[in-house]
Amino acid sequence: MIMGQWDQSMLAIREDISMDMFDTGVITDAGSPPVIQFNLLQQDMVALRVIARYAWAVPNPVNRQQPTTASRYPFAVVQQKASTGGEG
């Protein structure tokens, strides 16, 4: 779980979105041995590959209330408590 001040974060597109359309090719699964799932040319299909890059930024401004960098970060991560082996 990630918690924090979501109004302090920014999501942006780093580069433009590119798309490629293919009408020839074979799509297989990752099994052993690989099995052909789709043959684009034989089955009269097309495949669309979309590439998009996103960026997520969080400000960490210097302020008088929290001069320590780690204390003023507006987001946190909740982690599971380490077990000692005696819990039930």
PDB file of N, CA, C and O in Angstrom:
ATOM      1  N   MET A   1       0.847  -1.153   0.000  1.00  0.00           N
ATOM      2  CA  MET A   1       0.000   0.000   0.000  1.00  0.00           C
ATOM      3  C   MET A   1       0.901   1.226   0.000  1.00  0.00           C
ATOM      4  O   MET A   1       1.902   1.266   0.715  1.00  0.00           O
ATOM      5  N   ILE A   2       0.556   2.198  -0.780  1.00  0.00           N
ATOM      6  CA  ILE A   2       1.254   3.475  -0.809  1.00  0.00           C
ATOM      7  C   ILE A   2       0.281   4.534  -0.320  1.00  0.00           C
ATOM      8  O   ILE A   2      -0.849   4.621  -0.799  1.00  0.00           O
ATOM      9  N   MET A   3       0.719   5.325   0.622  1.00  0.00           N
ATOM     10  CA  MET A   3      -0.155   6.379   1.129  1.00  0.00           C
ATOM     11  C   MET A   3       0.601   7.694   1.105  1.00  0.00           C
ATOM     12  O   MET A   3       1.828   7.732   1.186  1.00  0.00           O
ATOM     13  N   GLY A   4      -0.154   8.756   0.993  1.00  0.00           N
ATOM     14  CA  GLY A   4       0.479  10.065   0.981  1.00  0.00           C
ATOM     15  C   GLY A   4      -0.486  11.143   0.550  1.00  0.00           C
ATOM     16  O   GLY A   4      -1.682  10.911   0.379  1.00  0.00           O
ATOM     17  N   GLN A   5       0.053  12.297   0.383  1.00  0.00           N
ATOM     18  CA  GLN A   5      -0.725  13.452  -0.073  1.00  0.00           C
ATOM     19  C   GLN A   5      -0.750  13.426  -1.598  1.00  0.00           C
ATOM     20  O   GLN A   5       0.201  13.860  -2.247  1.00  0.00           O
ATOM     21  N   TRP A   6      -1.842  12.916  -2.165  1.00  0.00           N
ATOM     22  CA  TRP A   6      -1.920  12.756  -3.611  1.00  0.00           C
ATOM     23  C   TRP A   6      -1.975  14.086  -4.340  1.00  0.00           C
ATOM     24  O   TRP A   6      -1.661  14.147  -5.529  1.00  0.00           O
ATOM     25  N   ASP A   7      -2.366  15.154  -3.654  1.00  0.00           N
ATOM     26  CA  ASP A   7      -2.340  16.461  -4.313  1.00  0.00           C
ATOM     27  C   ASP A   7      -0.907  16.985  -4.438  1.00  0.00           C
ATOM     28  O   ASP A   7      -0.680  17.995  -5.103  1.00  0.00           O
ATOM     29  N   GLN A   8       0.054  16.315  -3.813  1.00  0.00           N
ATOM     30  CA  GLN A   8       1.460  16.695  -3.924  1.00  0.00           C
ATOM     31  C   GLN A   8       2.206  15.900  -4.991  1.00  0.00           C
ATOM     32  O   GLN A   8       3.423  16.036  -5.115  1.00  0.00           O
ATOM     33  N   SER A   9       1.502  15.072  -5.765  1.00  0.00           N
ATOM     34  CA  SER A   9       2.162  14.276  -6.800  1.00  0.00           C
ATOM     35  C   SER A   9       1.718  14.741  -8.185  1.00  0.00           C
ATOM     36  O   SER A   9       0.685  15.392  -8.342  1.00  0.00           O
ATOM     37  N   MET A  10       2.518  14.394  -9.173  1.00  0.00           N
ATOM     38  CA  MET A  10       2.216  14.789 -10.541  1.00  0.00           C
ATOM     39  C   MET A  10       2.531  13.625 -11.471  1.00  0.00           C
ATOM     40  O   MET A  10       3.609  13.037 -11.394  1.00  0.00           O
ATOM     41  N   LEU A  11       1.597  13.295 -12.342  1.00  0.00           N
ATOM     42  CA  LEU A  11       1.784  12.258 -13.349  1.00  0.00           C
ATOM     43  C   LEU A  11       1.820  12.945 -14.709  1.00  0.00           C
ATOM     44  O   LEU A  11       0.952  13.758 -15.027  1.00  0.00           O
ATOM     45  N   ALA A  12       2.828  12.614 -15.507  1.00  0.00           N
ATOM     46  CA  ALA A  12       2.973  13.267 -16.808  1.00  0.00           C
ATOM     47  C   ALA A  12       3.448  12.257 -17.839  1.00  0.00           C
ATOM     48  O   ALA A  12       4.034  11.232 -17.489  1.00  0.00           O
ATOM     49  N   ILE A  13       3.197  12.545 -19.100  1.00  0.00           N
ATOM     50  CA  ILE A  13       3.695  11.726 -20.203  1.00  0.00           C
ATOM     51  C   ILE A  13       5.108  12.204 -20.519  1.00  0.00           C
ATOM     52  O   ILE A  13       5.318  13.375 -20.835  1.00  0.00           O
ATOM     53  N   ARG A  14       6.080  11.286 -20.433  1.00  0.00           N
ATOM     54  CA  ARG A  14       7.475  11.665 -20.664  1.00  0.00           C
ATOM     55  C   ARG A  14       7.770  11.875 -22.144  1.00  0.00           C
ATOM     56  O   ARG A  14       8.480  12.811 -22.512  1.00  0.00           O
ATOM     57  N   GLU A  15       7.244  11.031 -22.967  1.00  0.00           N
ATOM     58  CA  GLU A  15       7.437  11.133 -24.411  1.00  0.00           C
ATOM     59  C   GLU A  15       6.090  10.920 -25.073  1.00  0.00           C
ATOM     60  O   GLU A  15       5.125  10.505 -24.431  1.00  0.00           O
ATOM     61  N   ASP A  16       6.035  11.206 -26.352  1.00  0.00           N
ATOM     62  CA  ASP A  16       4.767  10.986 -27.038  1.00  0.00           C
ATOM     63  C   ASP A  16       4.468   9.496 -27.144  1.00  0.00           C
ATOM     64  O   ASP A  16       5.366   8.661 -27.035  1.00  0.00           O
ATOM     65  N   ILE A  17       3.232   9.183 -27.351  1.00  0.00           N
ATOM     66  CA  ILE A  17       2.782   7.801 -27.462  1.00  0.00           C
ATOM     67  C   ILE A  17       2.975   7.349 -28.905  1.00  0.00           C
ATOM     68  O   ILE A  17       2.535   8.022 -29.837  1.00  0.00           O
ATOM     69  N   SER A  18       3.640   6.200 -29.083  1.00  0.00           N
ATOM     70  CA  SER A  18       3.852   5.690 -30.442  1.00  0.00           C
ATOM     71  C   SER A  18       3.068   4.399 -30.616  1.00  0.00           C
ATOM     72  O   SER A  18       2.935   3.605 -29.685  1.00  0.00           O
ATOM     73  N   MET A  19       2.551   4.204 -31.829  1.00  0.00           N
ATOM     74  CA  MET A  19       1.767   3.017 -32.141  1.00  0.00           C
ATOM     75  C   MET A  19       2.269   2.408 -33.443  1.00  0.00           C
ATOM     76  O   MET A  19       2.577   3.114 -34.403  1.00  0.00           O
ATOM     77  N   ASP A  20       2.343   1.087 -33.451  1.00  0.00           N
ATOM     78  CA  ASP A  20       2.709   0.342 -34.657  1.00  0.00           C
ATOM     79  C   ASP A  20       1.654  -0.735 -34.882  1.00  0.00           C
ATOM     80  O   ASP A  20       1.221  -1.404 -33.943  1.00  0.00           O
ATOM     81  N   MET A  21       1.245  -0.893 -36.147  1.00  0.00           N
ATOM     82  CA  MET A  21       0.261  -1.914 -36.495  1.00  0.00           C
ATOM     83  C   MET A  21       0.940  -2.958 -37.373  1.00  0.00           C
ATOM     84  O   MET A  21       1.623  -2.622 -38.341  1.00  0.00           O
ATOM     85  N   PHE A  22       0.744  -4.240 -37.022  1.00  0.00           N
ATOM     86  CA  PHE A  22       1.349  -5.339 -37.749  1.00  0.00           C
ATOM     87  C   PHE A  22       0.250  -6.246 -38.299  1.00  0.00           C
ATOM     88  O   PHE A  22      -0.736  -6.524 -37.616  1.00  0.00           O
ATOM     89  N   ASP A  23       0.430  -6.708 -39.547  1.00  0.00           N
ATOM     90  CA  ASP A  23      -0.525  -7.666 -40.105  1.00  0.00           C
ATOM     91  C   ASP A  23       0.159  -8.987 -40.445  1.00  0.00           C
ATOM     92  O   ASP A  23      -0.497  -9.912 -40.924  1.00  0.00           O
ATOM     93  N   THR A  24       1.460  -9.089 -40.206  1.00  0.00           N
ATOM     94  CA  THR A  24       2.171 -10.354 -40.371  1.00  0.00           C
ATOM     95  C   THR A  24       2.955 -10.634 -39.101  1.00  0.00           C
ATOM     96  O   THR A  24       3.524  -9.722 -38.501  1.00  0.00           O
ATOM     97  N   GLY A  25       2.984 -11.873 -38.699  1.00  0.00           N
ATOM     98  CA  GLY A  25       3.720 -12.261 -37.506  1.00  0.00           C
ATOM     99  C   GLY A  25       3.005 -13.384 -36.791  1.00  0.00           C
ATOM    100  O   GLY A  25       1.871 -13.733 -37.117  1.00  0.00           O
ATOM    101  N   VAL A  26       3.685 -13.938 -35.816  1.00  0.00           N
ATOM    102  CA  VAL A  26       3.158 -15.047 -35.041  1.00  0.00           C
ATOM    103  C   VAL A  26       3.245 -14.672 -33.567  1.00  0.00           C
ATOM    104  O   VAL A  26       4.278 -14.188 -33.105  1.00  0.00           O
ATOM    105  N   ILE A  27       2.169 -14.895 -32.835  1.00  0.00           N
ATOM    106  CA  ILE A  27       2.145 -14.659 -31.397  1.00  0.00           C
ATOM    107  C   ILE A  27       2.090 -16.022 -30.721  1.00  0.00           C
ATOM    108  O   ILE A  27       1.172 -16.809 -30.953  1.00  0.00           O
ATOM    109  N   THR A  28       3.097 -16.292 -29.871  1.00  0.00           N
ATOM    110  CA  THR A  28       3.181 -17.577 -29.183  1.00  0.00           C
ATOM    111  C   THR A  28       3.114 -17.365 -27.676  1.00  0.00           C
ATOM    112  O   THR A  28       3.267 -16.247 -27.185  1.00  0.00           O
ATOM    113  N   ASP A  29       2.881 -18.458 -26.949  1.00  0.00           N
ATOM    114  CA  ASP A  29       2.939 -18.383 -25.495  1.00  0.00           C
ATOM    115  C   ASP A  29       4.360 -18.721 -25.047  1.00  0.00           C
ATOM    116  O   ASP A  29       5.196 -19.121 -25.857  1.00  0.00           O
ATOM    117  N   ALA A  30       4.623 -18.559 -23.769  1.00  0.00           N
ATOM    118  CA  ALA A  30       5.977 -18.767 -23.257  1.00  0.00           C
ATOM    119  C   ALA A  30       6.177 -20.167 -22.700  1.00  0.00           C
ATOM    120  O   ALA A  30       7.127 -20.399 -21.952  1.00  0.00           O
ATOM    121  N   GLY A  31       5.316 -21.091 -23.043  1.00  0.00           N
ATOM    122  CA  GLY A  31       5.426 -22.452 -22.517  1.00  0.00           C
ATOM    123  C   GLY A  31       6.569 -23.219 -23.152  1.00  0.00           C
ATOM    124  O   GLY A  31       7.275 -22.714 -24.025  1.00  0.00           O
ATOM    125  N   SER A  32       6.732 -24.437 -22.696  1.00  0.00           N
ATOM    126  CA  SER A  32       7.761 -25.291 -23.263  1.00  0.00           C
ATOM    127  C   SER A  32       7.094 -26.574 -23.738  1.00  0.00           C
ATOM    128  O   SER A  32       6.635 -27.334 -22.885  1.00  0.00           O
ATOM    129  N   PRO A  33       7.005 -26.867 -24.996  1.00  0.00           N
ATOM    130  CA  PRO A  33       7.452 -26.079 -26.147  1.00  0.00           C
ATOM    131  C   PRO A  33       6.483 -24.937 -26.444  1.00  0.00           C
ATOM    132  O   PRO A  33       5.308 -25.007 -26.085  1.00  0.00           O
ATOM    133  N   PRO A  34       6.977 -23.882 -27.101  1.00  0.00           N
ATOM    134  CA  PRO A  34       6.094 -22.753 -27.432  1.00  0.00           C
ATOM    135  C   PRO A  34       4.961 -23.176 -28.369  1.00  0.00           C
ATOM    136  O   PRO A  34       5.177 -23.928 -29.319  1.00  0.00           O
ATOM    137  N   VAL A  35       3.777 -22.695 -28.093  1.00  0.00           N
ATOM    138  CA  VAL A  35       2.603 -23.020 -28.904  1.00  0.00           C
ATOM    139  C   VAL A  35       2.139 -21.745 -29.601  1.00  0.00           C
ATOM    140  O   VAL A  35       2.020 -20.696 -28.968  1.00  0.00           O
ATOM    141  N   ILE A  36       1.880 -21.836 -30.897  1.00  0.00           N
ATOM    142  CA  ILE A  36       1.406 -20.675 -31.653  1.00  0.00           C
ATOM    143  C   ILE A  36      -0.030 -20.376 -31.241  1.00  0.00           C
ATOM    144  O   ILE A  36      -0.911 -21.223 -31.386  1.00  0.00           O
ATOM    145  N   GLN A  37      -0.261 -19.188 -30.735  1.00  0.00           N
ATOM    146  CA  GLN A  37      -1.597 -18.761 -30.340  1.00  0.00           C
ATOM    147  C   GLN A  37      -2.318 -18.094 -31.511  1.00  0.00           C
ATOM    148  O   GLN A  37      -3.480 -18.388 -31.791  1.00  0.00           O
ATOM    149  N   PHE A  38      -1.607 -17.191 -32.188  1.00  0.00           N
ATOM    150  CA  PHE A  38      -2.200 -16.459 -33.309  1.00  0.00           C
ATOM    151  C   PHE A  38      -1.181 -16.360 -34.431  1.00  0.00           C
ATOM    152  O   PHE A  38      -0.006 -16.082 -34.191  1.00  0.00           O
ATOM    153  N   ASN A  39      -1.639 -16.591 -35.666  1.00  0.00           N
ATOM    154  CA  ASN A  39      -0.848 -16.341 -36.859  1.00  0.00           C
ATOM    155  C   ASN A  39      -1.585 -15.227 -37.590  1.00  0.00           C
ATOM    156  O   ASN A  39      -2.624 -15.463 -38.206  1.00  0.00           O
ATOM    157  N   LEU A  40      -1.048 -14.020 -37.520  1.00  0.00           N
ATOM    158  CA  LEU A  40      -1.769 -12.845 -38.002  1.00  0.00           C
ATOM    159  C   LEU A  40      -2.115 -12.936 -39.482  1.00  0.00           C
ATOM    160  O   LEU A  40      -3.217 -12.560 -39.882  1.00  0.00           O
ATOM    161  N   LEU A  41      -1.194 -13.427 -40.297  1.00  0.00           N
ATOM    162  CA  LEU A  41      -1.448 -13.484 -41.728  1.00  0.00           C
ATOM    163  C   LEU A  41      -2.503 -14.532 -42.074  1.00  0.00           C
ATOM    164  O   LEU A  41      -3.402 -14.258 -42.868  1.00  0.00           O
ATOM    165  N   GLN A  42      -2.409 -15.714 -41.497  1.00  0.00           N
ATOM    166  CA  GLN A  42      -3.356 -16.782 -41.817  1.00  0.00           C
ATOM    167  C   GLN A  42      -4.756 -16.499 -41.285  1.00  0.00           C
ATOM    168  O   GLN A  42      -5.744 -16.866 -41.921  1.00  0.00           O
ATOM    169  N   GLN A  43      -4.851 -15.854 -40.133  1.00  0.00           N
ATOM    170  CA  GLN A  43      -6.148 -15.619 -39.512  1.00  0.00           C
ATOM    171  C   GLN A  43      -6.708 -14.235 -39.836  1.00  0.00           C
ATOM    172  O   GLN A  43      -7.708 -13.815 -39.254  1.00  0.00           O
ATOM    173  N   ASP A  44      -6.064 -13.528 -40.765  1.00  0.00           N
ATOM    174  CA  ASP A  44      -6.513 -12.205 -41.202  1.00  0.00           C
ATOM    175  C   ASP A  44      -6.716 -11.276 -39.997  1.00  0.00           C
ATOM    176  O   ASP A  44      -7.777 -10.675 -39.826  1.00  0.00           O
ATOM    177  N   MET A  45      -5.674 -11.179 -39.172  1.00  0.00           N
ATOM    178  CA  MET A  45      -5.720 -10.378 -37.950  1.00  0.00           C
ATOM    179  C   MET A  45      -4.678  -9.268 -38.031  1.00  0.00           C
ATOM    180  O   MET A  45      -3.782  -9.299 -38.875  1.00  0.00           O
ATOM    181  N   VAL A  46      -4.809  -8.295 -37.148  1.00  0.00           N
ATOM    182  CA  VAL A  46      -3.802  -7.256 -36.980  1.00  0.00           C
ATOM    183  C   VAL A  46      -3.457  -7.158 -35.498  1.00  0.00           C
ATOM    184  O   VAL A  46      -4.282  -7.452 -34.633  1.00  0.00           O
ATOM    185  N   ALA A  47      -2.229  -6.744 -35.222  1.00  0.00           N
ATOM    186  CA  ALA A  47      -1.773  -6.527 -33.849  1.00  0.00           C
ATOM    187  C   ALA A  47      -1.347  -5.072 -33.721  1.00  0.00           C
ATOM    188  O   ALA A  47      -0.741  -4.509 -34.631  1.00  0.00           O
ATOM    189  N   LEU A  48      -1.663  -4.486 -32.608  1.00  0.00           N
ATOM    190  CA  LEU A  48      -1.329  -3.088 -32.351  1.00  0.00           C
ATOM    191  C   LEU A  48      -0.377  -3.034 -31.168  1.00  0.00           C
ATOM    192  O   LEU A  48      -0.704  -3.521 -30.086  1.00  0.00           O
ATOM    193  N   ARG A  49       0.798  -2.446 -31.364  1.00  0.00           N
ATOM    194  CA  ARG A  49       1.772  -2.263 -30.288  1.00  0.00           C
ATOM    195  C   ARG A  49       1.785  -0.780 -29.925  1.00  0.00           C
ATOM    196  O   ARG A  49       2.038   0.079 -30.770  1.00  0.00           O
ATOM    197  N   VAL A  50       1.510  -0.502 -28.672  1.00  0.00           N
ATOM    198  CA  VAL A  50       1.460   0.879 -28.180  1.00  0.00           C
ATOM    199  C   VAL A  50       2.554   1.049 -27.139  1.00  0.00           C
ATOM    200  O   VAL A  50       2.655   0.258 -26.201  1.00  0.00           O
ATOM    201  N   ILE A  51       3.367   2.075 -27.304  1.00  0.00           N
ATOM    202  CA  ILE A  51       4.443   2.361 -26.356  1.00  0.00           C
ATOM    203  C   ILE A  51       4.199   3.759 -25.789  1.00  0.00           C
ATOM    204  O   ILE A  51       4.076   4.739 -26.523  1.00  0.00           O
ATOM    205  N   ALA A  52       4.134   3.817 -24.468  1.00  0.00           N
ATOM    206  CA  ALA A  52       3.951   5.105 -23.793  1.00  0.00           C
ATOM    207  C   ALA A  52       4.858   5.127 -22.575  1.00  0.00           C
ATOM    208  O   ALA A  52       4.994   4.119 -21.882  1.00  0.00           O
ATOM    209  N   ARG A  53       5.468   6.252 -22.315  1.00  0.00           N
ATOM    210  CA  ARG A  53       6.338   6.398 -21.149  1.00  0.00           C
ATOM    211  C   ARG A  53       5.748   7.483 -20.264  1.00  0.00           C
ATOM    212  O   ARG A  53       5.426   8.577 -20.727  1.00  0.00           O
ATOM    213  N   TYR A  54       5.613   7.165 -18.992  1.00  0.00           N
ATOM    214  CA  TYR A  54       5.032   8.094 -18.034  1.00  0.00           C
ATOM    215  C   TYR A  54       6.049   8.409 -16.944  1.00  0.00           C
ATOM    216  O   TYR A  54       6.970   7.631 -16.697  1.00  0.00           O
ATOM    217  N   ALA A  55       5.877   9.527 -16.314  1.00  0.00           N
ATOM    218  CA  ALA A  55       6.735   9.925 -15.202  1.00  0.00           C
ATOM    219  C   ALA A  55       5.858  10.333 -14.027  1.00  0.00           C
ATOM    220  O   ALA A  55       4.777  10.895 -14.200  1.00  0.00           O
ATOM    221  N   TRP A  56       6.346  10.040 -12.838  1.00  0.00           N
ATOM    222  CA  TRP A  56       5.634  10.419 -11.625  1.00  0.00           C
ATOM    223  C   TRP A  56       6.612  11.187 -10.767  1.00  0.00           C
ATOM    224  O   TRP A  56       7.695  10.687 -10.464  1.00  0.00           O
ATOM    225  N   ALA A  57       6.255  12.373 -10.375  1.00  0.00           N
ATOM    226  CA  ALA A  57       7.147  13.229  -9.594  1.00  0.00           C
ATOM    227  C   ALA A  57       6.460  13.670  -8.315  1.00  0.00           C
ATOM    228  O   ALA A  57       5.247  13.876  -8.272  1.00  0.00           O
ATOM    229  N   VAL A  58       7.265  13.808  -7.283  1.00  0.00           N
ATOM    230  CA  VAL A  58       6.781  14.269  -5.983  1.00  0.00           C
ATOM    231  C   VAL A  58       7.696  15.396  -5.527  1.00  0.00           C
ATOM    232  O   VAL A  58       8.913  15.213  -5.483  1.00  0.00           O
ATOM    233  N   PRO A  59       7.149  16.543  -5.189  1.00  0.00           N
ATOM    234  CA  PRO A  59       8.004  17.626  -4.710  1.00  0.00           C
ATOM    235  C   PRO A  59       8.503  17.333  -3.293  1.00  0.00           C
ATOM    236  O   PRO A  59       7.813  16.685  -2.507  1.00  0.00           O
ATOM    237  N   ASN A  60       9.679  17.804  -2.983  1.00  0.00           N
ATOM    238  CA  ASN A  60      10.251  17.660  -1.650  1.00  0.00           C
ATOM    239  C   ASN A  60      10.903  18.992  -1.284  1.00  0.00           C
ATOM    240  O   ASN A  60      12.123  19.075  -1.148  1.00  0.00           O
ATOM    241  N   PRO A  61      10.078  20.041  -1.126  1.00  0.00           N
ATOM    242  CA  PRO A  61      10.655  21.372  -0.932  1.00  0.00           C
ATOM    243  C   PRO A  61      11.251  21.549   0.463  1.00  0.00           C
ATOM    244  O   PRO A  61      10.814  20.930   1.433  1.00  0.00           O
ATOM    245  N   VAL A  62      12.246  22.399   0.530  1.00  0.00           N
ATOM    246  CA  VAL A  62      12.841  22.764   1.813  1.00  0.00           C
ATOM    247  C   VAL A  62      11.853  23.667   2.539  1.00  0.00           C
ATOM    248  O   VAL A  62      11.307  24.599   1.949  1.00  0.00           O
ATOM    249  N   ASN A  63      11.626  23.393   3.817  1.00  0.00           N
ATOM    250  CA  ASN A  63      10.761  24.263   4.598  1.00  0.00           C
ATOM    251  C   ASN A  63      11.287  24.355   6.023  1.00  0.00           C
ATOM    252  O   ASN A  63      12.130  23.557   6.432  1.00  0.00           O
ATOM    253  N   ARG A  64      10.797  25.308   6.761  1.00  0.00           N
ATOM    254  CA  ARG A  64      11.288  25.535   8.127  1.00  0.00           C
ATOM    255  C   ARG A  64      10.732  24.517   9.118  1.00  0.00           C
ATOM    256  O   ARG A  64      11.364  24.246  10.139  1.00  0.00           O
ATOM    257  N   GLN A  65       9.564  23.951   8.834  1.00  0.00           N
ATOM    258  CA  GLN A  65       8.960  23.014   9.769  1.00  0.00           C
ATOM    259  C   GLN A  65       9.685  21.676   9.793  1.00  0.00           C
ATOM    260  O   GLN A  65       9.810  21.060  10.851  1.00  0.00           O
ATOM    261  N   GLN A  66      10.165  21.218   8.633  1.00  0.00           N
ATOM    262  CA  GLN A  66      10.867  19.929   8.537  1.00  0.00           C
ATOM    263  C   GLN A  66      12.177  20.125   7.769  1.00  0.00           C
ATOM    264  O   GLN A  66      12.200  19.935   6.553  1.00  0.00           O
ATOM    265  N   PRO A  67      13.258  20.498   8.441  1.00  0.00           N
ATOM    266  CA  PRO A  67      14.531  20.702   7.731  1.00  0.00           C
ATOM    267  C   PRO A  67      15.178  19.391   7.270  1.00  0.00           C
ATOM    268  O   PRO A  67      16.010  19.407   6.363  1.00  0.00           O
ATOM    269  N   THR A  68      14.811  18.259   7.878  1.00  0.00           N
ATOM    270  CA  THR A  68      15.373  16.966   7.487  1.00  0.00           C
ATOM    271  C   THR A  68      14.669  16.464   6.234  1.00  0.00           C
ATOM    272  O   THR A  68      13.440  16.452   6.176  1.00  0.00           O
ATOM    273  N   THR A  69      15.432  16.052   5.238  1.00  0.00           N
ATOM    274  CA  THR A  69      14.872  15.620   3.957  1.00  0.00           C
ATOM    275  C   THR A  69      13.919  14.441   4.119  1.00  0.00           C
ATOM    276  O   THR A  69      12.840  14.448   3.524  1.00  0.00           O
ATOM    277  N   ALA A  70      14.282  13.436   4.900  1.00  0.00           N
ATOM    278  CA  ALA A  70      13.454  12.241   5.053  1.00  0.00           C
ATOM    279  C   ALA A  70      12.150  12.527   5.788  1.00  0.00           C
ATOM    280  O   ALA A  70      11.170  11.807   5.591  1.00  0.00           O
ATOM    281  N   SER A  71      12.111  13.534   6.611  1.00  0.00           N
ATOM    282  CA  SER A  71      10.914  13.844   7.395  1.00  0.00           C
ATOM    283  C   SER A  71       9.863  14.609   6.600  1.00  0.00           C
ATOM    284  O   SER A  71       8.682  14.559   6.944  1.00  0.00           O
ATOM    285  N   ARG A  72      10.257  15.300   5.565  1.00  0.00           N
ATOM    286  CA  ARG A  72       9.300  16.150   4.849  1.00  0.00           C
ATOM    287  C   ARG A  72       8.759  15.518   3.572  1.00  0.00           C
ATOM    288  O   ARG A  72       8.018  16.170   2.836  1.00  0.00           O
ATOM    289  N   TYR A  73       9.109  14.276   3.295  1.00  0.00           N
ATOM    290  CA  TYR A  73       8.622  13.606   2.097  1.00  0.00           C
ATOM    291  C   TYR A  73       7.132  13.310   2.270  1.00  0.00           C
ATOM    292  O   TYR A  73       6.757  12.725   3.286  1.00  0.00           O
ATOM    293  N   PRO A  74       6.251  13.694   1.310  1.00  0.00           N
ATOM    294  CA  PRO A  74       4.807  13.585   1.508  1.00  0.00           C
ATOM    295  C   PRO A  74       4.204  12.198   1.266  1.00  0.00           C
ATOM    296  O   PRO A  74       2.983  12.051   1.329  1.00  0.00           O
ATOM    297  N   PHE A  75       5.027  11.173   0.989  1.00  0.00           N
ATOM    298  CA  PHE A  75       4.509   9.831   0.734  1.00  0.00           C
ATOM    299  C   PHE A  75       5.202   8.814   1.636  1.00  0.00           C
ATOM    300  O   PHE A  75       6.309   9.044   2.121  1.00  0.00           O
ATOM    301  N   ALA A  76       4.530   7.691   1.848  1.00  0.00           N
ATOM    302  CA  ALA A  76       5.064   6.633   2.705  1.00  0.00           C
ATOM    303  C   ALA A  76       4.673   5.282   2.134  1.00  0.00           C
ATOM    304  O   ALA A  76       3.763   5.186   1.311  1.00  0.00           O
ATOM    305  N   VAL A  77       5.363   4.238   2.575  1.00  0.00           N
ATOM    306  CA  VAL A  77       5.063   2.872   2.182  1.00  0.00           C
ATOM    307  C   VAL A  77       4.803   2.075   3.451  1.00  0.00           C
ATOM    308  O   VAL A  77       5.590   2.132   4.396  1.00  0.00           O
ATOM    309  N   VAL A  78       3.703   1.334   3.476  1.00  0.00           N
ATOM    310  CA  VAL A  78       3.385   0.494   4.609  1.00  0.00           C
ATOM    311  C   VAL A  78       3.994  -0.872   4.376  1.00  0.00           C
ATOM    312  O   VAL A  78       3.750  -1.498   3.345  1.00  0.00           O
ATOM    313  N   GLN A  79       4.785  -1.337   5.330  1.00  0.00           N
ATOM    314  CA  GLN A  79       5.449  -2.629   5.198  1.00  0.00           C
ATOM    315  C   GLN A  79       4.941  -3.586   6.260  1.00  0.00           C
ATOM    316  O   GLN A  79       4.482  -3.174   7.325  1.00  0.00           O
ATOM    317  N   GLN A  80       5.030  -4.868   5.952  1.00  0.00           N
ATOM    318  CA  GLN A  80       4.625  -5.887   6.907  1.00  0.00           C
ATOM    319  C   GLN A  80       5.627  -5.961   8.041  1.00  0.00           C
ATOM    320  O   GLN A  80       6.833  -5.841   7.826  1.00  0.00           O
ATOM    321  N   LYS A  81       5.130  -6.158   9.235  1.00  0.00           N
ATOM    322  CA  LYS A  81       5.991  -6.271  10.409  1.00  0.00           C
ATOM    323  C   LYS A  81       6.821  -7.545  10.293  1.00  0.00           C
ATOM    324  O   LYS A  81       6.307  -8.590   9.893  1.00  0.00           O
ATOM    325  N   ALA A  82       8.098  -7.459  10.643  1.00  0.00           N
ATOM    326  CA  ALA A  82       8.964  -8.628  10.589  1.00  0.00           C
ATOM    327  C   ALA A  82       8.523  -9.628  11.649  1.00  0.00           C
ATOM    328  O   ALA A  82       8.319  -9.259  12.806  1.00  0.00           O
ATOM    329  N   SER A  83       8.376 -10.871  11.268  1.00  0.00           N
ATOM    330  CA  SER A  83       7.935 -11.892  12.224  1.00  0.00           C
ATOM    331  C   SER A  83       9.135 -12.423  12.997  1.00  0.00           C
ATOM    332  O   SER A  83      10.239 -12.540  12.466  1.00  0.00           O
ATOM    333  N   THR A  84       8.891 -12.739  14.260  1.00  0.00           N
ATOM    334  CA  THR A  84       9.941 -13.303  15.111  1.00  0.00           C
ATOM    335  C   THR A  84       9.844 -14.819  15.180  1.00  0.00           C
ATOM    336  O   THR A  84      10.681 -15.462  15.814  1.00  0.00           O
ATOM    337  N   GLY A  85       8.844 -15.395  14.544  1.00  0.00           N
ATOM    338  CA  GLY A  85       8.686 -16.830  14.520  1.00  0.00           C
ATOM    339  C   GLY A  85       7.787 -17.369  15.625  1.00  0.00           C
ATOM    340  O   GLY A  85       7.390 -18.533  15.580  1.00  0.00           O
ATOM    341  N   GLY A  86       7.455 -16.534  16.625  1.00  0.00           N
ATOM    342  CA  GLY A  86       6.632 -16.995  17.727  1.00  0.00           C
ATOM    343  C   GLY A  86       5.159 -16.724  17.562  1.00  0.00           C
ATOM    344  O   GLY A  86       4.346 -17.229  18.336  1.00  0.00           O
ATOM    345  N   GLU A  87       4.791 -15.917  16.546  1.00  0.00           N
ATOM    346  CA  GLU A  87       3.383 -15.603  16.349  1.00  0.00           C
ATOM    347  C   GLU A  87       2.677 -16.781  15.714  1.00  0.00           C
ATOM    348  O   GLU A  87       3.262 -17.533  14.934  1.00  0.00           O
ATOM    349  N   GLY A  88       1.431 -16.926  16.055  1.00  0.00           N
ATOM    350  CA  GLY A  88       0.614 -17.947  15.689  1.00  0.00           C
ATOM    351  C   GLY A  88       0.265 -18.587  14.502  1.00  0.00           C
ATOM    352  O   GLY A  88      -0.540 -19.519  14.517  1.00  0.00           O
TER     353      GLY A  88
END
